[in-house]
């Protein structure tokens, strides 16, 4: 006497294969989406965070230097006027 039905075995095998194929499609779609996103970001005129922070730091130093020079200039002008 047979304990398993061959139809159920074939259905189970087909479902397993379908799940494997669906997982493969999912992985392929993820790979394509990731590469498309990387290409989009590369083609965009975006600045990397490290570059932005470096320029931000340079701007802060320039502002501080500008304030210092402004104070010196005001002191010199006051000395000349005084």
Backbone atoms as SQL, in Angstrom:
CREATE TABLE atoms (id INTEGER PRIMARY KEY, chain TEXT, resi INTEGER, resn TEXT, atom TEXT, x REAL, y REAL, z REAL);
INSERT INTO atoms VALUES
  (1, 'A', 1, 'UNK', 'N', 0.831, -1.174, 0.000),
  (2, 'A', 1, 'UNK', 'CA', 0.000, 0.000, 0.000),
  (3, 'A', 1, 'UNK', 'C', 0.881, 1.245, 0.000),
  (4, 'A', 2, 'UNK', 'N', 0.467, 2.203, -0.801),
  (5, 'A', 2, 'UNK', 'CA', 1.258, 3.425, -0.937),
  (6, 'A', 2, 'UNK', 'C', 0.765, 4.446, 0.092),
  (7, 'A', 3, 'UNK', 'N', 1.724, 5.069, 0.822),
  (8, 'A', 3, 'UNK', 'CA', 1.341, 5.998, 1.881),
  (9, 'A', 3, 'UNK', 'C', 1.249, 7.444, 1.388),
  (10, 'A', 4, 'UNK', 'N', 1.879, 7.771, 0.266),
  (11, 'A', 4, 'UNK', 'CA', 1.855, 9.138, -0.244),
  (12, 'A', 4, 'UNK', 'C', 1.245, 9.145, -1.636),
  (13, 'A', 5, 'UNK', 'N', 0.487, 10.175, -1.897),
  (14, 'A', 5, 'UNK', 'CA', -0.160, 10.309, -3.187),
  (15, 'A', 5, 'UNK', 'C', 0.814, 10.981, -4.150),
  (16, 'A', 6, 'UNK', 'N', 1.068, 10.410, -5.330),
  (17, 'A', 6, 'UNK', 'CA', 2.022, 10.998, -6.264),
  (18, 'A', 6, 'UNK', 'C', 1.581, 12.380, -6.754),
  (19, 'A', 7, 'UNK', 'N', 0.288, 12.625, -6.809),
  (20, 'A', 7, 'UNK', 'CA', -0.198, 13.940, -7.235),
  (21, 'A', 7, 'UNK', 'C', 0.219, 15.004, -6.220),
  (22, 'A', 8, 'UNK', 'N', 0.066, 14.674, -4.951),
  (23, 'A', 8, 'UNK', 'CA', 0.469, 15.630, -3.903),
  (24, 'A', 8, 'UNK', 'C', 1.979, 15.853, -3.910),
  (25, 'A', 9, 'UNK', 'N', 2.717, 14.784, -4.190),
  (26, 'A', 9, 'UNK', 'CA', 4.172, 14.913, -4.263),
  (27, 'A', 9, 'UNK', 'C', 4.575, 15.833, -5.417),
  (28, 'A', 10, 'UNK', 'N', 3.932, 15.662, -6.551),
  (29, 'A', 10, 'UNK', 'CA', 4.231, 16.508, -7.703),
  (30, 'A', 10, 'UNK', 'C', 3.827, 17.960, -7.435),
  (31, 'A', 11, 'UNK', 'N', 2.683, 18.144, -6.773),
  (32, 'A', 11, 'UNK', 'CA', 2.249, 19.502, -6.437),
  (33, 'A', 11, 'UNK', 'C', 3.232, 20.161, -5.468),
  (34, 'A', 12, 'UNK', 'N', 3.667, 19.397, -4.479),
  (35, 'A', 12, 'UNK', 'CA', 4.626, 19.927, -3.512),
  (36, 'A', 12, 'UNK', 'C', 5.940, 20.272, -4.198),
  (37, 'A', 13, 'UNK', 'N', 6.377, 19.415, -5.114),
  (38, 'A', 13, 'UNK', 'CA', 7.619, 19.671, -5.850),
  (39, 'A', 13, 'UNK', 'C', 7.461, 20.921, -6.712),
  (40, 'A', 14, 'UNK', 'N', 6.320, 21.058, -7.383),
  (41, 'A', 14, 'UNK', 'CA', 6.074, 22.231, -8.223),
  (42, 'A', 14, 'UNK', 'C', 6.040, 23.508, -7.381),
  (43, 'A', 15, 'UNK', 'N', 5.422, 23.439, -6.215),
  (44, 'A', 15, 'UNK', 'CA', 5.354, 24.609, -5.322),
  (45, 'A', 15, 'UNK', 'C', 6.752, 24.992, -4.827),
  (46, 'A', 16, 'UNK', 'N', 7.571, 24.007, -4.515),
  (47, 'A', 16, 'UNK', 'CA', 8.938, 24.272, -4.074),
  (48, 'A', 16, 'UNK', 'C', 9.737, 24.917, -5.192),
  (49, 'A', 17, 'UNK', 'N', 9.590, 24.405, -6.393),
  (50, 'A', 17, 'UNK', 'CA', 10.295, 24.988, -7.533),
  (51, 'A', 17, 'UNK', 'C', 9.803, 26.401, -7.818),
  (52, 'A', 18, 'UNK', 'N', 8.501, 26.616, -7.697),
  (53, 'A', 18, 'UNK', 'CA', 7.934, 27.954, -7.927),
  (54, 'A', 18, 'UNK', 'C', 8.448, 28.941, -6.878),
  (55, 'A', 19, 'UNK', 'N', 8.537, 28.489, -5.628),
  (56, 'A', 19, 'UNK', 'CA', 9.054, 29.364, -4.573),
  (57, 'A', 19, 'UNK', 'C', 10.518, 29.703, -4.841),
  (58, 'A', 20, 'UNK', 'N', 11.289, 28.725, -5.291),
  (59, 'A', 20, 'UNK', 'CA', 12.693, 28.978, -5.624),
  (60, 'A', 20, 'UNK', 'C', 12.822, 29.945, -6.782),
  (61, 'A', 21, 'UNK', 'N', 11.974, 29.788, -7.787),
  (62, 'A', 21, 'UNK', 'CA', 12.008, 30.690, -8.937),
  (63, 'A', 21, 'UNK', 'C', 11.599, 32.101, -8.522),
  (64, 'A', 22, 'UNK', 'N', 10.591, 32.202, -7.668),
  (65, 'A', 22, 'UNK', 'CA', 10.146, 33.520, -7.189),
  (66, 'A', 22, 'UNK', 'C', 11.251, 34.194, -6.386),
  (67, 'A', 23, 'UNK', 'N', 11.976, 33.430, -5.593),
  (68, 'A', 23, 'UNK', 'CA', 13.084, 34.001, -4.829),
  (69, 'A', 23, 'UNK', 'C', 14.186, 34.478, -5.759),
  (70, 'A', 24, 'UNK', 'N', 14.454, 33.728, -6.809),
  (71, 'A', 24, 'UNK', 'CA', 15.455, 34.135, -7.794),
  (72, 'A', 24, 'UNK', 'C', 15.043, 35.415, -8.505),
  (73, 'A', 25, 'UNK', 'N', 13.781, 35.532, -8.845),
  (74, 'A', 25, 'UNK', 'CA', 13.271, 36.749, -9.487),
  (75, 'A', 25, 'UNK', 'C', 13.387, 37.926, -8.533),
  (76, 'A', 26, 'UNK', 'N', 13.063, 37.693, -7.258),
  (77, 'A', 26, 'UNK', 'CA', 13.167, 38.763, -6.256),
  (78, 'A', 26, 'UNK', 'C', 14.603, 39.250, -6.137),
  (79, 'A', 27, 'UNK', 'N', 15.545, 38.323, -6.066),
  (80, 'A', 27, 'UNK', 'CA', 16.956, 38.717, -5.963),
  (81, 'A', 27, 'UNK', 'C', 17.425, 39.464, -7.204),
  (82, 'A', 28, 'UNK', 'N', 16.992, 39.017, -8.369),
  (83, 'A', 28, 'UNK', 'CA', 17.362, 39.698, -9.618),
  (84, 'A', 28, 'UNK', 'C', 16.778, 41.107, -9.656),
  (85, 'A', 29, 'UNK', 'N', 15.523, 41.237, -9.228),
  (86, 'A', 29, 'UNK', 'CA', 14.884, 42.564, -9.201),
  (87, 'A', 29, 'UNK', 'C', 15.612, 43.491, -8.230),
  (88, 'A', 30, 'UNK', 'N', 16.007, 42.972, -7.078),
  (89, 'A', 30, 'UNK', 'CA', 16.763, 43.783, -6.116),
  (90, 'A', 30, 'UNK', 'C', 18.090, 44.249, -6.720),
  (91, 'A', 31, 'UNK', 'N', 18.770, 43.362, -7.408),
  (92, 'A', 31, 'UNK', 'CA', 20.047, 43.700, -8.029),
  (93, 'A', 31, 'UNK', 'C', 19.865, 44.784, -9.082),
  (94, 'A', 32, 'UNK', 'N', 18.843, 44.639, -9.907),
  (95, 'A', 32, 'UNK', 'CA', 18.585, 45.631, -10.951),
  (96, 'A', 32, 'UNK', 'C', 18.225, 46.977, -10.324),
  (97, 'A', 33, 'UNK', 'N', 17.354, 46.962, -9.323),
  (98, 'A', 33, 'UNK', 'CA', 16.945, 48.208, -8.661),
  (99, 'A', 33, 'UNK', 'C', 18.150, 48.888, -8.002),
  (100, 'A', 34, 'UNK', 'N', 18.992, 48.100, -7.360),
  (101, 'A', 34, 'UNK', 'CA', 20.159, 48.660, -6.691),
  (102, 'A', 34, 'UNK', 'C', 21.119, 49.292, -7.703),
  (103, 'A', 35, 'UNK', 'N', 21.344, 48.615, -8.819),
  (104, 'A', 35, 'UNK', 'CA', 22.250, 49.174, -9.821),
  (105, 'A', 35, 'UNK', 'C', 21.649, 50.423, -10.467),
  (106, 'A', 36, 'UNK', 'N', 20.342, 50.438, -10.685),
  (107, 'A', 36, 'UNK', 'CA', 19.688, 51.617, -11.249),
  (108, 'A', 36, 'UNK', 'C', 19.792, 52.799, -10.281),
  (109, 'A', 37, 'UNK', 'N', 19.588, 52.541, -9.000),
  (110, 'A', 37, 'UNK', 'CA', 19.684, 53.602, -7.996),
  (111, 'A', 37, 'UNK', 'C', 21.113, 54.135, -7.901),
  (112, 'A', 38, 'UNK', 'N', 22.096, 53.239, -7.946),
  (113, 'A', 38, 'UNK', 'CA', 23.483, 53.676, -7.909),
  (114, 'A', 38, 'UNK', 'C', 23.823, 54.518, -9.128),
  (115, 'A', 39, 'UNK', 'N', 23.324, 54.125, -10.294),
  (116, 'A', 39, 'UNK', 'CA', 23.573, 54.906, -11.505),
  (117, 'A', 39, 'UNK', 'C', 22.890, 56.270, -11.419),
  (118, 'A', 40, 'UNK', 'N', 21.667, 56.300, -10.909),
  (119, 'A', 40, 'UNK', 'CA', 20.944, 57.566, -10.754),
  (120, 'A', 40, 'UNK', 'C', 21.699, 58.508, -9.814),
  (121, 'A', 41, 'UNK', 'N', 22.177, 57.976, -8.704),
  (122, 'A', 41, 'UNK', 'CA', 22.927, 58.805, -7.757),
  (123, 'A', 41, 'UNK', 'C', 24.255, 59.264, -8.345),
  (124, 'A', 42, 'UNK', 'N', 24.896, 58.398, -9.109),
  (125, 'A', 42, 'UNK', 'CA', 26.169, 58.769, -9.719),
  (126, 'A', 42, 'UNK', 'C', 25.972, 59.852, -10.773),
  (127, 'A', 43, 'UNK', 'N', 24.866, 59.777, -11.508),
  (128, 'A', 43, 'UNK', 'CA', 24.595, 60.767, -12.549),
  (129, 'A', 43, 'UNK', 'C', 24.096, 62.083, -11.973),
  (130, 'A', 44, 'UNK', 'N', 23.563, 62.054, -10.766),
  (131, 'A', 44, 'UNK', 'CA', 23.073, 63.278, -10.131),
  (132, 'A', 44, 'UNK', 'C', 24.253, 64.122, -9.685),
  (133, 'A', 45, 'UNK', 'N', 24.023, 65.385, -9.558),
  (134, 'A', 45, 'UNK', 'CA', 25.088, 66.296, -9.127),
  (135, 'A', 45, 'UNK', 'C', 25.017, 66.447, -7.609),
  (136, 'A', 46, 'UNK', 'N', 25.266, 65.351, -6.916),
  (137, 'A', 46, 'UNK', 'CA', 25.187, 65.331, -5.463),
  (138, 'A', 46, 'UNK', 'C', 26.589, 65.339, -4.867),
  (139, 'A', 47, 'UNK', 'N', 26.683, 65.888, -3.688),
  (140, 'A', 47, 'UNK', 'CA', 27.960, 65.971, -2.979),
  (141, 'A', 47, 'UNK', 'C', 27.978, 64.880, -1.914),
  (142, 'A', 48, 'UNK', 'N', 29.114, 64.254, -1.759),
  (143, 'A', 48, 'UNK', 'CA', 29.235, 63.260, -0.697),
  (144, 'A', 48, 'UNK', 'C', 29.319, 63.963, 0.645),
  (145, 'A', 49, 'UNK', 'N', 28.896, 63.266, 1.678),
  (146, 'A', 49, 'UNK', 'CA', 28.835, 63.845, 3.019),
  (147, 'A', 49, 'UNK', 'C', 30.199, 64.351, 3.472),
  (148, 'A', 50, 'UNK', 'N', 31.265, 63.602, 3.195),
  (149, 'A', 50, 'UNK', 'CA', 32.602, 63.997, 3.626),
  (150, 'A', 50, 'UNK', 'C', 32.998, 65.330, 2.972),
  (151, 'A', 51, 'UNK', 'N', 32.694, 65.464, 1.686),
  (152, 'A', 51, 'UNK', 'CA', 33.021, 66.709, 0.995),
  (153, 'A', 51, 'UNK', 'C', 32.209, 67.867, 1.570),
  (154, 'A', 52, 'UNK', 'N', 30.934, 67.624, 1.825),
  (155, 'A', 52, 'UNK', 'CA', 30.075, 68.663, 2.379),
  (156, 'A', 52, 'UNK', 'C', 30.585, 69.116, 3.735),
  (157, 'A', 53, 'UNK', 'N', 30.936, 68.166, 4.588),
  (158, 'A', 53, 'UNK', 'CA', 31.420, 68.524, 5.924),
  (159, 'A', 53, 'UNK', 'C', 32.742, 69.279, 5.851),
  (160, 'A', 54, 'UNK', 'N', 33.611, 68.915, 4.906),
  (161, 'A', 54, 'UNK', 'CA', 34.888, 69.611, 4.753),
  (162, 'A', 54, 'UNK', 'C', 34.653, 71.059, 4.325),
  (163, 'A', 55, 'UNK', 'N', 33.757, 71.260, 3.369),
  (164, 'A', 55, 'UNK', 'CA', 33.460, 72.626, 2.916),
  (165, 'A', 55, 'UNK', 'C', 32.767, 73.411, 4.021),
  (166, 'A', 56, 'UNK', 'N', 31.914, 72.753, 4.766),
  (167, 'A', 56, 'UNK', 'CA', 31.226, 73.414, 5.879),
  (168, 'A', 56, 'UNK', 'C', 32.245, 73.887, 6.925),
  (169, 'A', 57, 'UNK', 'N', 33.230, 73.052, 7.202),
  (170, 'A', 57, 'UNK', 'CA', 34.274, 73.420, 8.154),
  (171, 'A', 57, 'UNK', 'C', 35.105, 74.586, 7.629),
  (172, 'A', 58, 'UNK', 'N', 35.423, 74.555, 6.333),
  (173, 'A', 58, 'UNK', 'CA', 36.182, 75.657, 5.738),
  (174, 'A', 58, 'UNK', 'C', 35.390, 76.956, 5.811),
  (175, 'A', 59, 'UNK', 'N', 34.090, 76.886, 5.581),
  (176, 'A', 59, 'UNK', 'CA', 33.251, 78.082, 5.637),
  (177, 'A', 59, 'UNK', 'C', 33.195, 78.636, 7.057),
  (178, 'A', 60, 'UNK', 'N', 33.127, 77.769, 8.042),
  (179, 'A', 60, 'UNK', 'CA', 33.106, 78.223, 9.434),
  (180, 'A', 60, 'UNK', 'C', 34.415, 78.923, 9.789),
  (181, 'A', 61, 'UNK', 'N', 35.540, 78.369, 9.336),
  (182, 'A', 61, 'UNK', 'CA', 36.835, 79.005, 9.593),
  (183, 'A', 61, 'UNK', 'C', 36.914, 80.357, 8.887),
  (184, 'A', 62, 'UNK', 'N', 36.408, 80.427, 7.669),
  (185, 'A', 62, 'UNK', 'CA', 36.439, 81.688, 6.920),
  (186, 'A', 62, 'UNK', 'C', 35.570, 82.743, 7.600),
  (187, 'A', 63, 'UNK', 'N', 34.404, 82.326, 8.116),
  (188, 'A', 63, 'UNK', 'CA', 33.545, 83.285, 8.830),
  (189, 'A', 63, 'UNK', 'C', 34.235, 83.803, 10.090),
  (190, 'A', 64, 'UNK', 'N', 34.891, 82.916, 10.823),
  (191, 'A', 64, 'UNK', 'CA', 35.588, 83.329, 12.032),
  (192, 'A', 64, 'UNK', 'C', 36.726, 84.294, 11.688),
  (193, 'A', 65, 'UNK', 'N', 37.464, 83.972, 10.646),
  (194, 'A', 65, 'UNK', 'CA', 38.551, 84.850, 10.218),
  (195, 'A', 65, 'UNK', 'C', 37.999, 86.203, 9.754),
  (196, 'A', 66, 'UNK', 'N', 36.886, 86.181, 9.066),
  (197, 'A', 66, 'UNK', 'CA', 36.257, 87.415, 8.603),
  (198, 'A', 66, 'UNK', 'C', 35.842, 88.292, 9.791),
  (199, 'A', 67, 'UNK', 'N', 35.273, 87.682, 10.803),
  (200, 'A', 67, 'UNK', 'CA', 34.888, 88.438, 11.997),
  (201, 'A', 67, 'UNK', 'C', 36.113, 89.044, 12.686),
  (202, 'A', 68, 'UNK', 'N', 37.182, 88.266, 12.762),
  (203, 'A', 68, 'UNK', 'CA', 38.415, 88.759, 13.377),
  (204, 'A', 68, 'UNK', 'C', 38.980, 89.941, 12.582),
  (205, 'A', 69, 'UNK', 'N', 38.997, 89.805, 11.269),
  (206, 'A', 69, 'UNK', 'CA', 39.506, 90.896, 10.430),
  (207, 'A', 69, 'UNK', 'C', 38.609, 92.130, 10.520),
  (208, 'A', 70, 'UNK', 'N', 37.309, 91.930, 10.617),
  (209, 'A', 70, 'UNK', 'CA', 36.388, 93.049, 10.758),
  (210, 'A', 70, 'UNK', 'C', 36.665, 93.809, 12.059),
  (211, 'A', 71, 'UNK', 'N', 36.896, 93.072, 13.130),
  (212, 'A', 71, 'UNK', 'CA', 37.184, 93.707, 14.413),
  (213, 'A', 71, 'UNK', 'C', 38.501, 94.487, 14.336),
  (214, 'A', 72, 'UNK', 'N', 39.505, 93.909, 13.696),
  (215, 'A', 72, 'UNK', 'CA', 40.790, 94.620, 13.557),
  (216, 'A', 72, 'UNK', 'C', 40.631, 95.879, 12.709),
  (217, 'A', 73, 'UNK', 'N', 39.860, 95.778, 11.639),
  (218, 'A', 73, 'UNK', 'CA', 39.637, 96.927, 10.774),
  (219, 'A', 73, 'UNK', 'C', 38.899, 98.040, 11.521),
  (220, 'A', 74, 'UNK', 'N', 37.875, 97.658, 12.278),
  (221, 'A', 74, 'UNK', 'CA', 37.137, 98.655, 13.051),
  (222, 'A', 74, 'UNK', 'C', 38.051, 99.324, 14.073),
  (223, 'A', 75, 'UNK', 'N', 38.930, 98.546, 14.681),
  (224, 'A', 75, 'UNK', 'CA', 39.862, 99.101, 15.666),
  (225, 'A', 75, 'UNK', 'C', 40.819, 100.081, 14.987),
  (226, 'A', 76, 'UNK', 'N', 41.337, 99.718, 13.814),
  (227, 'A', 76, 'UNK', 'CA', 42.245, 100.608, 13.080),
  (228, 'A', 76, 'UNK', 'C', 41.527, 101.891, 12.628),
  (229, 'A', 77, 'UNK', 'N', 40.293, 101.728, 12.155),
  (230, 'A', 77, 'UNK', 'CA', 39.535, 102.922, 11.730),
  (231, 'A', 77, 'UNK', 'C', 39.252, 103.823, 12.904),
  (232, 'A', 78, 'UNK', 'N', 38.944, 103.255, 14.047),
  (233, 'A', 78, 'UNK', 'CA', 38.689, 104.066, 15.236),
  (234, 'A', 78, 'UNK', 'C', 39.968, 104.774, 15.680),
  (235, 'A', 79, 'UNK', 'N', 41.091, 104.075, 15.554),
  (236, 'A', 79, 'UNK', 'CA', 42.382, 104.667, 15.936),
  (237, 'A', 79, 'UNK', 'C', 42.731, 105.828, 14.998),
  (238, 'A', 80, 'UNK', 'N', 42.485, 105.668, 13.706),
  (239, 'A', 80, 'UNK', 'CA', 42.763, 106.723, 12.737),
  (240, 'A', 80, 'UNK', 'C', 41.812, 107.901, 12.910),
  (241, 'A', 81, 'UNK', 'N', 40.576, 107.654, 13.235),
  (242, 'A', 81, 'UNK', 'CA', 39.593, 108.726, 13.405),
  (243, 'A', 81, 'UNK', 'C', 39.771, 109.438, 14.725),
  (244, 'A', 82, 'UNK', 'N', 40.321, 108.761, 15.661),
  (245, 'A', 82, 'UNK', 'CA', 40.358, 109.258, 17.014),
  (246, 'A', 82, 'UNK', 'C', 41.405, 110.183, 17.362);
